[in-house]
Amino acid sequence: MQSFRRLLGSMDTHADSEHGQDETYNPWTIVNLVFHHLAAAGLHPVLGESGDPGKPAAELLRALGLTPAFESRPHVLTGVSDELARLRAAFEAQHEAENGR
């Protein structure tokens, strides 16, 4: 099993904030990490029964000195857009083939 230090990386964010760069992180990544960690421990977490988990995850990030950022990083957005375009083209091609166009 990986150590927490290796999993989380360096906790020293002071150097980046000195240069005026706020470190941001998506709270939903924290939700995913915690959800999988609890499931691996044999627990049975359920998303949504107690409300939106994104808000407490964002508060956790703030407590750790990070800025919650709900938008994805540019390379992720590009990958998602490319995948959606590929799926849309495949769907349209299938639809045209089924309708004889």
Order of alpha helices (4+ residues) and beta strands (2+ residues): alpha-alpha-beta-alpha-alpha-beta-alpha
